[in-house]
Amino acid sequence: MAQSNDSDIGKMPFERAIEELETIVKRLEEGKVPLEESVAIYERGEALKRRCEDLLRQAEARVEKITLDAAGKPVGTEPLDGE
């Protein structure tokens, strides 16, 4: 697993963040990671978890804004990334 610094997490798409988080969990569960590295990847995992939670909250808020018009088509949608 290529680790970069935590500053990249804030720009990471959900799929990439959850994939890396799953890799970290598997490595920690195996118990073959030295203690110092375990602490470092655990901290990164916490940051990835927060990123995923933030993205899920944003998606939930976006879904709540969707309404249907008289023809049953969605209206009031916004891009997920807010752009």
Residue pairs with C-beta under 8 A, 6 or more apart in sequence:
1 20
1 23
1 24
1 27
3 40
3 41
3 44
6 43
6 44
6 47
9 17
9 44
9 47
9 48
9 51
10 51
12 20
12 48
12 51
13 55
14 51
14 52
14 55
14 56
14 59
17 48
17 51
17 52
17 55
18 48
18 52
20 44
20 48
21 45
21 48
21 49
21 52
24 41
24 42
24 44
24 45
24 48
25 45
27 33
27 41
28 38
28 41
28 42
28 45
33 41
58 80
58 82
59 80
62 77
62 78
62 80
65 76
65 77
65 78
66 74
66 75
66 76
66 77
67 74
67 75
67 76
68 74
68 75
69 75
